């Protein structure tokens, strides 16, 4: 009989710990060691890759233009311990329109050291579900963006 009473204590602790994994994230959010498991919860349907090309056609570093992806499965800036750069993709899965891409890249011209190219060609590749059931490039946009005059 003493054995039955002794085994209830550890089972109660395990039960409380498991229940806390459900209740704590709902009430307080993330409290170590319990998390709301944010990884891949955004479930994007489409996403973009960006490429920037110099006037001669050479691809420029994505990091210089803040068009690189910083997504690691968590919402941008969530739980990584590092403030992400001001990349265009602040939320994975958002497909920006031409005007938003243009505004972002014009801000980067102002930030880059001189001399920056007279113009760039921005390529936006949109990936998502295709009619044949696969995932791949579904749209491709090219925009010429001229450096603002000083």
N, C-alpha and C positions, 0 to 999 in steps of 0.2 A: 504494500500500500504506500509506503514511503517513496518507492520508486516512481509511482504514477504521479505523485505530487511534485517530485523533483523534476520530472520531464515537462510539466506544464509551464514552469518558469521560462526555460529557454524557448519553448514554442510561442509563448506570449510575446517575448521580445522580438522574435522573428516576425510574428504577425503584425506587431506595432510598426516595425521597420518597413515592412511591405506596404502597409496601409499609408504610412507617411509618404511613400513614393508616389502615391496617387493624390493625396490631400495637399501636401506642401506646395507642389508646383501650381495647383489650382488657386491656392489662397495667397501665397507669398512670392511665387515665381521661383527662381533658382536659388537654392540654399544648399551649399556644399554639405554632404555629398549627393544631394538629391537634385536632379535636373528635370526640366520639362522636355528634354530631348528635342532640341530645335533642328537637328540635322535633317535636311531634305524636306522639312515640313512645308516649304513654300511651293513645292510641286509645280515648277514652271512648265508651260506648254511650249513656249518658244524662247530662244535666246539669241544673242548676237555676238559675232566676232567682228572686231574693227581692225582695219589695216590702213596705215597712213603712208602715202607715197610722195616722194620728192618730185620736182618737175621732170627730172630725167627718168623717173619710173622706179628708182630704188626705194625699197621699203625702209621707212624710218622706224626707230625703236618705239614700241607701244608705250613704254614707260615715260618717254619724253612728252607724250601727248595725253597721258592719263586715260588711255583706252584699253589698258590691259585688264584682264579679269582677275579679281581678288577673291572670288567666290570659292569657298572650301566646303560647301555643303551646309554651312550655317548662314543665316541672314548676315549681310555685310556688317562687320563690326561687332557681331554678337559673340561674346565669349572667347575672343581671340587674344585679348590682353594687349593688343596693339591697335592704335587708331589707324584705320585704312586710309590710303591716299584718296584725294578727291577725284576718283575715277568717274567716268560717265555712268558706269553701271553700279549705281548705289543699291539697286534691288535687282537681283538676278531674275531674268525672264521678262524684263521691261524692254519693249522694242521702241526706241526713240524715233521720233519723226525727224525729218531733215532739219527743221529749224532748231530743234534741241541739240542735235549733233553739231550744227554750224555754230551755235552760240558757245558750246563747250570748247570747240577747237579754236574759235577766235580768242577766248580767254587764255588758251595755251600759247598762242602767238605772243601775247603780251608778257607772259611769264618766261618765255625762252630767251636765252642770251642772243645778242646780235652776232652775226647776221643770221636771221632765220630765212627760210626759203620765201620767195616771192608769193608762191602759192603751193598748196598741197592738194592731193586727191585723196579724199576719204572714201574708204570702201566699207560698207556695212553688209555683212553676210548674216542673213536671218535663217536660223535652223529651227526645224519643227517637224511635226508629223506630215508625211507625204500621203498621197492618195493610195499608194501601194502598201501602206502599213509600216513602212520603214521611217526612220528619222534621218533627215539630211537637210541640205540647203534648199530653202523654199523661195527665198527672195535674195536679190543682190542689188545694192544701190551704190552708185558712184557719184560723188559730189566734188566739184572743184571749189576750193575755199581760198580766197585771196587774202594775203596778209593785210591787215588794216594799215593805212598810212599813218605815220607818226604825227 
